Amino acid sequence: MPETDLFSELRPKAFAIAYRMLGSVSDAEDVVQEAFLRMHQTMRRGEPIASPRAYLATLVTRQAIDQLRSARVRRERYVGEWLPEPLVTDPSPAEQAETADSLSLAFLVLLENLTPAQRAAFLLREVFDYPYAEVAEIIGTDVDTARHLVARARDHVRQRRPRYHASPQQRDELTRRFFAAAERGDLSELERLLADDVAFHGDGGGKVPALGRPVTGRHQVAVILARWLPRLAQLGVRVEVTTVNGQSGVVASDAEGRIVGVLGVGIVDGRIQTIHSVVNPDKLQHLGATSELGLQPRSSFRPRD
């Protein structure tokens, strides 16, 4: 198979692994590019590659493990809550069936609590369905250790993993109602749409005002949204419902069409369970031009006692 065809065939899975490992679109792209370069060099030397798919998965996973180890040091110094870079894409039916809810922002945040090796083993086995023997070979260990890594990760994830049960049409309709109520500042309607234990997360990276810590509870979250969204609308910010990491969400843009932020929502039993707001411009550049619009005074993001 020509290398260009091989690249087209293998790249989606390679990126899927790298992104779920790193939570960063730009870092995942770099890892995939480097992995293909190494595979190209190996092929040019005439060295046999029995399975390009397994070979590329090995290169991507090991690079991602190394990057994740160094990234954790940087994330410890991160200002505010760290959230993944959002993906604003509509997965194909095949991709949606294969990955289920493993792409959601809530799930990727949950994976941050695993060690790099646990994260790699868990994703390869539980999300991408690699046999344990391949998992062990990819991460450079034995089968028993791979099983142990997956078991430890599974125990951690099982009780905390978000499960979203709604059709895309139901999700989008609820999301539209939710943001319409927020833009009107309709506190009572917002409370009807939010789950009792809803959690609102924000990531401004210290560059844009955002929540300094997660806020939980229907009333607290509704109050923040009812104050925040109407002010953004007054500044000419528009929101468009779209697909964010496989779930419903919105892209907020200024009057010139530059991106202000991305919000992803998780829906359980017909109510908003999680909200993840990414306004750090560094995490939005892969989506297009970012806005320099100052969102709100920092104090306006603080929940009332």
C-alpha positions in Angstrom: 0.0 0.0 0.0 1.4 3.5 -0.9 2.5 5.5 2.1 -0.1 8.2 1.4 -2.9 5.6 1.5 -1.4 4.1 4.7 -1.4 7.5 6.3 -5.0 8.2 5.4 -6.1 4.8 6.8 -4.1 4.8 10.0 -4.1 8.5 11.0 -7.7 8.7 12.5 -7.0 5.9 15.0 -3.5 7.2 15.8 -4.9 10.7 16.6 -7.8 9.2 18.6 -5.2 7.4 20.9 -2.9 10.4 21.2 -5.7 12.9 21.9 -7.3 10.7 24.6 -3.9 10.2 26.1 -3.0 13.9 26.2 -6.2 15.9 26.1 -4.5 18.3 23.7 -5.2 18.6 20.0 -1.9 20.3 19.2 0.2 17.8 21.2 -1.7 14.9 19.7 -1.0 16.2 16.2 2.7 16.5 17.0 2.8 13.0 18.4 1.1 11.5 15.3 3.3 13.5 12.9 6.5 12.3 14.7 5.2 8.7 14.7 4.6 8.7 11.0 8.0 10.2 10.4 9.6 7.5 12.4 7.6 4.8 10.6 8.5 6.4 7.2 12.2 6.3 8.1 12.0 2.6 9.2 10.3 1.7 5.9 12.9 3.7 3.9 15.6 1.6 5.6 13.9 -1.5 4.4 13.2 -2.8 7.9 10.1 -5.1 7.9 7.0 -3.9 9.7 4.7 -6.8 10.3 1.7 -4.7 11.3 1.8 -1.0 10.5 -1.3 -0.5 12.7 0.4 -2.0 15.8 3.7 -0.4 15.0 2.1 3.1 14.8 0.0 2.5 17.9 3.2 1.6 19.8 5.0 4.7 18.6 2.1 7.0 19.4 1.4 5.5 22.8 4.9 5.5 24.0 5.5 9.1 22.9 2.2 10.1 24.6 3.3 8.4 27.8 6.5 10.4 27.8 4.7 13.7 27.0 2.1 13.1 29.7 4.7 12.5 32.4 6.3 15.9 31.6 3.0 17.6 31.1 1.9 16.7 34.6 4.6 18.9 36.1 3.3 21.8 34.0 -0.3 21.1 34.9 0.6 21.3 38.6 1.5 25.0 38.0 -1.5 25.7 35.9 -3.6 28.6 36.9 -7.1 27.4 37.8 -8.7 24.2 36.7 -7.0 22.4 33.8 -9.4 21.1 31.1 -8.7 19.4 27.8 -8.6 21.2 24.5 -12.1 20.8 23.0 -12.8 19.0 19.8 -15.6 20.6 17.8 -16.4 17.9 15.3 -19.3 15.7 14.5 -18.0 12.0 14.6 -19.2 9.6 11.9 -21.7 6.9 13.0 -18.8 4.4 13.0 -16.6 6.5 15.2 -19.5 7.3 17.5 -20.3 3.6 17.9 -16.7 2.7 18.5 -15.8 5.3 21.0 -19.1 5.8 22.8 -18.6 8.5 25.6 -14.8 8.1 25.8 -14.4 11.4 24.0 -16.4 13.6 26.4 -14.6 16.3 28.3 -15.8 14.8 31.6 -14.3 11.5 30.8 -11.0 13.0 29.7 -10.8 14.9 33.0 -11.4 11.7 34.9 -8.5 10.1 33.1 -6.2 12.7 34.5 -6.3 10.8 37.8 -4.6 7.8 36.3 -0.9 7.2 35.9 0.3 7.5 32.3 0.8 3.7 32.1 -2.7 3.1 33.5 -4.2 5.6 31.1 -2.5 4.0 28.1 -3.4 0.4 29.1 -7.0 1.4 29.9 -7.6 3.2 26.7 -6.0 0.6 24.5 -8.0 -2.2 26.2 -11.3 -0.7 27.2 -11.8 2.0 24.5 -10.0 0.6 21.5 -10.4 -3.1 22.3 -6.8 -4.2 21.8 -6.1 -7.7 23.2 -4.0 -7.8 26.4 -1.1 -9.3 24.6 -1.0 -6.3 22.2 -1.5 -3.8 25.1 1.5 -5.3 26.8 3.6 -5.1 23.7 2.6 -1.6 22.9 3.4 -0.1 26.3 6.5 -2.4 26.8 5.5 -4.7 29.6 4.2 -8.2 30.2 0.6 -9.4 30.0 0.1 -9.8 33.7 1.3 -6.2 34.3 -1.0 -5.0 31.5 -3.9 -6.7 33.1 -3.1 -5.2 36.5 -2.8 -1.7 35.0 -6.2 -2.1 33.3 -7.8 -3.5 36.4 -6.5 -0.6 38.6 -7.7 2.0 36.1 -11.1 0.3 35.6 -11.7 0.3 39.3 -11.0 4.0 39.5 -13.1 4.8 36.5 -16.1 2.5 37.0 -17.8 4.5 39.7 -17.0 7.9 38.3 -17.4 7.4 34.5 -20.1 9.7 33.0 -22.8 7.9 31.1 -24.9 10.0 28.8 -28.2 8.5 27.6 -29.8 10.8 25.0 -30.0 10.9 21.3 -28.2 13.7 19.4 -31.5 15.3 18.6 -32.6 15.3 22.3 -29.2 16.6 23.4 -29.2 19.5 20.9 -32.8 20.5 21.8 -32.1 20.5 25.5 -28.9 22.5 24.9 -30.7 25.1 22.8 -33.3 25.5 25.6 -30.6 25.7 28.1 -28.6 28.5 26.4 -31.7 30.4 25.4 -32.7 30.4 29.1 -29.2 31.5 30.1 -29.1 34.3 27.6 -32.5 35.6 29.0 -31.2 35.3 32.5 -34.2 33.0 33.3 -33.1 31.6 36.6 -36.2 29.4 37.2 -36.0 27.8 33.7 -32.3 27.2 34.2 -32.9 25.4 37.5 -35.5 23.2 35.8 -32.9 22.2 33.2 -30.0 21.5 35.6 -29.5 18.3 37.6 -29.5 18.6 41.4 -25.7 17.9 41.5 -24.7 19.7 38.3 -21.0 20.6 38.2 -19.7 23.7 36.3 -16.0 23.7 35.3 -14.0 26.5 33.7 -10.6 26.9 32.2 -9.2 30.3 31.5 -5.5 29.4 32.1 -4.9 32.6 34.0 -5.3 34.5 30.7 -9.0 35.0 30.6 -11.4 35.3 33.6 -13.0 32.0 34.4 -14.1 29.9 37.3 -11.2 29.4 39.7 -12.7 26.1 41.0 -15.6 23.9 40.0 -19.0 25.0 41.2 -21.7 22.4 42.0 -25.4 22.5 42.8 -28.4 23.5 40.7 -29.0 27.0 42.3 -25.3 28.0 42.4 -24.7 27.1 38.8 -28.0 28.7 37.6 -27.1 32.0 39.3 -23.7 32.1 37.6 -25.2 31.4 34.2 -28.0 33.8 34.6 -25.6 36.6 35.4 -22.9 35.6 32.8 -24.6 34.8 29.6 -26.8 37.9 29.3 -23.7 40.1 29.7 -21.9 38.3 27.0 -24.9 38.8 24.6 -24.7 42.5 25.4 -21.1 42.4 24.2 -22.2 40.9 20.9 -21.2 37.4 21.7 -23.2 34.8 19.7 -23.5 31.1 20.6 -23.9 28.2 18.1 -25.0 24.8 19.2 -22.6 22.1 17.9 -20.9 18.9 18.8 -18.2 19.2 21.4 -16.2 16.1 22.1 -19.0 13.8 21.0 -21.6 15.6 23.2 -23.7 18.7 22.7 -22.2 22.1 23.3 -21.7 25.6 21.9 -19.1 27.7 20.3 -19.2 31.3 21.4 -18.0 33.9 18.9 -17.6 37.7 18.9 -19.2 40.1 16.3 -16.2 39.4 14.0 -16.7 35.6 14.2 -13.6 35.1 16.3 -13.9 32.4 19.0 -14.5 33.5 22.5 -15.0 30.1 24.1 -16.3 26.6 23.9 -18.8 25.0 26.3 -19.5 21.3 26.4 -22.5 19.9 28.3 -23.2 16.4 29.6 -26.9 15.3 29.8 -28.2 12.5 32.0 -31.9 11.7 32.4 -33.0 14.8 30.5 -31.0 17.3 32.6 -27.7 19.0 32.4 -25.2 17.1 34.6 -21.9 18.7 33.6 -20.8 21.9 32.0 -17.2 22.5 30.9 -16.2 25.9 29.7 -12.9 26.4 27.9 -12.0 30.1 27.3 -8.2 29.9 27.5 -7.2 31.2 24.0 -4.2 28.8 23.8 -6.7 25.9 23.8 -8.9 27.3 21.1 -6.4 28.3 18.4 -6.8 25.0 16.6 -10.4 26.0 15.9 -9.7 29.3 14.3 -9.0 32.9 15.1 -9.6 33.7 18.8 -11.2 36.8 20.2 -9.4 39.4 22.4 -12.8 40.3 23.9 -12.5 40.6 27.7 -15.3 38.3 28.9 -16.3 39.6 32.4 -14.7 41.0 35.5 -13.3 38.1 37.4 -15.6 38.7 40.4 -18.7 38.0 38.2 -17.7 34.3 38.0 -17.7 33.8 41.7 -20.8 32.1 43.1 -22.7 33.9 45.8 -22.4 32.4 49.3 
